[in-house]
């Protein structure tokens, strides 16, 4: 358990271990709520409006899937866009032959 002191004007400093664990940075917003257990602080990260799509549940699901593929070693990398297009064409050609 970490302990902190309430200072003038209601300011308090969260211990470094708490800030690191919650990935808090200077200027981050926190929602404060009284609960039956005490005071609950919830970090509220603001997202640039042009980046909101990235944080949708659907996109995050795809990110987790990609992370899993990376961890499992089931991804391919390509030196160029042309190499990528060639690999896609080869794959489409193999699938076409398999379904014939």
Residue frames as qw, qx, qy, qz and C-alpha x, y, z in Angstrom:
[[0.000, 0.890, 0.456, 0.000, 0.00, 0.00, 0.00],
 [0.410, 0.301, -0.006, 0.861, 1.28, 3.46, -0.90],
 [0.234, -0.768, -0.459, 0.380, 0.69, 6.50, 1.28],
 [0.307, 0.436, 0.168, 0.829, 0.52, 10.17, 0.31],
 [0.164, -0.470, -0.459, 0.736, -0.27, 13.48, 2.01],
 [0.185, 0.822, 0.483, 0.241, -2.98, 15.93, 1.03],
 [0.414, -0.087, -0.051, 0.905, -1.41, 19.35, 0.52],
 [0.126, 0.473, 0.175, -0.854, -2.63, 22.92, 0.21],
 [0.476, 0.367, -0.252, -0.758, -5.45, 23.51, -2.25],
 [0.896, 0.104, 0.283, -0.327, -6.33, 19.80, -2.21],
 [0.553, 0.619, -0.547, -0.111, -3.20, 18.70, -4.05],
 [0.810, -0.380, 0.446, -0.020, -1.73, 15.27, -3.57],
 [0.260, 0.614, -0.700, -0.255, 1.21, 13.47, -5.12],
 [0.982, 0.012, 0.003, -0.189, 0.68, 9.90, -6.23],
 [0.581, -0.536, 0.566, 0.233, 3.68, 7.71, -5.44],
 [0.201, 0.548, -0.650, -0.486, 5.89, 6.82, -8.40],
 [0.169, -0.018, 0.983, 0.066, 4.96, 3.12, -8.24],
 [0.393, 0.569, 0.626, -0.359, 1.27, 4.02, -8.63],
 [0.328, 0.746, -0.157, -0.559, 1.93, 6.46, -11.48],
 [0.059, 0.411, -0.830, -0.371, 4.03, 3.88, -13.34],
 [0.255, 0.174, 0.948, -0.074, 1.53, 1.06, -12.83],
 [0.368, 0.695, 0.520, -0.333, -1.35, 3.27, -14.06],
 [0.514, 0.285, 0.409, 0.698, 0.82, 4.75, -16.86],
 [0.038, -0.939, -0.319, 0.123, 0.01, 8.25, -15.64],
 [0.532, 0.228, 0.065, 0.813, 1.85, 11.27, -16.95],
 [0.094, -0.377, -0.254, 0.886, 1.89, 14.91, -15.92],
 [0.301, 0.170, -0.228, -0.910, -1.30, 16.60, -17.09],
 [0.266, -0.211, -0.904, -0.261, -3.40, 13.41, -17.24],
 [0.509, -0.346, 0.013, -0.788, -6.98, 13.79, -16.06],
 [0.170, -0.070, -0.947, 0.264, -8.38, 11.70, -13.20],
 [0.533, -0.491, -0.338, -0.600, -12.04, 11.25, -12.34],
 [0.045, 0.163, -0.771, 0.614, -12.58, 11.18, -8.57],
 [0.629, -0.354, -0.443, -0.532, -15.52, 9.38, -6.98],
 [0.367, -0.359, 0.655, -0.555, -16.57, 8.63, -3.44],
 [0.670, -0.050, -0.692, -0.264, -17.35, 4.91, -2.98],
 [0.786, -0.569, -0.085, -0.226, -18.30, 2.86, 0.08],
 [0.887, -0.112, -0.123, 0.432, -14.59, 1.87, 0.30],
 [0.413, -0.556, 0.039, 0.720, -13.22, 5.40, 0.06],
 [0.283, 0.783, -0.153, -0.532, -12.03, 7.57, -2.83],
 [0.777, 0.210, 0.517, 0.290, -11.66, 6.04, -6.28],
 [0.075, 0.720, -0.317, -0.613, -9.46, 7.75, -8.88],
 [0.777, 0.356, 0.500, 0.139, -9.94, 6.73, -12.53],
 [0.257, -0.363, 0.415, 0.794, -7.46, 7.88, -15.18],
 [0.545, 0.714, 0.399, -0.183, -9.17, 9.52, -18.15],
 [0.432, -0.206, 0.481, 0.735, -6.88, 9.65, -21.15],
 [0.437, 0.715, 0.097, -0.537, -7.94, 12.15, -23.80],
 [0.626, 0.122, 0.637, 0.434, -7.72, 10.92, -27.36],
 [0.059, 0.354, -0.325, -0.875, -7.17, 13.19, -30.34],
 [0.675, 0.409, 0.289, -0.541, -10.35, 13.19, -32.44],
 [0.578, 0.572, -0.480, -0.330, -8.38, 12.02, -35.50],
 [0.210, 0.343, -0.908, 0.117, -7.22, 8.92, -33.59],
 [0.637, -0.125, 0.424, -0.632, -10.52, 7.78, -32.03],
 [0.856, 0.246, -0.316, -0.327, -10.91, 4.95, -34.58],
 [0.433, 0.401, -0.771, 0.239, -7.82, 3.24, -33.14],
 [0.135, -0.170, 0.749, -0.626, -9.45, 2.89, -29.72],
 [0.754, -0.042, -0.132, -0.643, -12.73, 1.33, -30.90],
 [0.752, -0.249, 0.579, -0.193, -13.39, -2.19, -29.54],
 [0.893, 0.432, 0.126, -0.020, -13.25, -3.61, -33.09],
 [0.455, 0.772, -0.387, 0.214, -9.85, -2.08, -33.86],
 [0.315, -0.631, 0.641, -0.303, -8.41, -3.06, -30.48],
 [0.907, -0.009, 0.391, -0.157, -9.61, -6.64, -31.07],
 [0.796, 0.583, -0.082, 0.137, -7.64, -6.67, -34.31],
 [0.087, 0.796, -0.518, 0.300, -4.59, -5.25, -32.52],
 [0.642, -0.414, 0.596, -0.248, -4.75, -8.07, -29.95],
 [0.934, 0.270, 0.229, -0.035, -5.08, -10.62, -32.76],
 [0.566, 0.742, -0.281, 0.223, -2.05, -9.14, -34.55],
 [0.233, -0.707, 0.596, -0.303, -0.05, -9.17, -31.30],
 [0.844, -0.151, 0.483, -0.175, -0.95, -12.86, -30.89],
 [0.856, 0.510, 0.027, 0.085, 0.15, -13.62, -34.45],
 [0.248, 0.812, -0.452, 0.275, 3.43, -11.80, -33.84],
 [0.499, -0.545, 0.610, -0.287, 4.01, -13.72, -30.60],
 [0.898, 0.068, 0.424, -0.099, 3.23, -17.02, -32.36],
 [0.289, -0.433, 0.637, 0.569, 5.61, -16.20, -35.22],
 [0.495, 0.438, 0.737, 0.141, 2.88, -16.54, -37.84],
 [0.258, 0.898, 0.083, -0.348, 3.57, -13.27, -39.66],
 [0.737, 0.288, 0.258, 0.554, 5.56, -12.43, -42.75],
 [0.102, -0.819, 0.048, 0.563, 7.60, -9.31, -43.42],
 [0.693, 0.576, 0.305, 0.309, 8.51, -7.91, -46.81],
 [0.509, -0.223, 0.108, 0.825, 11.39, -5.77, -48.03],
 [0.062, 0.103, -0.259, -0.958, 9.17, -3.71, -50.31],
 [0.594, 0.310, 0.280, -0.687, 5.62, -3.10, -51.41],
 [0.602, 0.416, -0.538, -0.419, 6.37, -4.97, -54.61],
 [0.190, 0.183, -0.951, 0.162, 7.48, -8.05, -52.63],
 [0.355, 0.170, 0.662, -0.637, 4.21, -7.84, -50.67],
 [0.649, 0.411, -0.068, -0.637, 2.11, -7.64, -53.86],
 [0.466, 0.361, -0.782, -0.201, 4.01, -10.59, -55.35],
 [0.020, -0.044, 0.929, -0.367, 3.33, -12.67, -52.22],
 [0.512, 0.294, 0.419, -0.690, -0.38, -11.78, -52.36],
 [0.641, 0.432, -0.368, -0.516, -0.58, -12.78, -56.01],
 [0.306, 0.270, -0.913, 0.022, 1.23, -16.07, -55.30],
 [0.227, 0.081, 0.809, -0.536, -1.15, -16.81, -52.43],
 [0.612, 0.382, 0.149, -0.676, -4.22, -16.02, -54.57],
 [0.548, 0.422, -0.630, -0.353, -2.85, -18.24, -57.33],
 [0.112, 0.140, -0.960, 0.216, -2.29, -21.17, -54.92],
 [0.394, 0.225, 0.630, -0.630, -5.83, -20.80, -53.52],
 [0.621, 0.436, -0.176, -0.628, -7.26, -20.67, -57.02],
 [0.446, 0.325, -0.817, -0.168, -5.47, -23.93, -57.94],
 [0.063, -0.033, 0.904, -0.421, -6.62, -25.60, -54.68],
 [0.496, 0.315, 0.456, -0.668, -10.27, -24.78, -55.28],
 [0.539, 0.413, -0.458, -0.573, -10.18, -26.09, -58.89]]
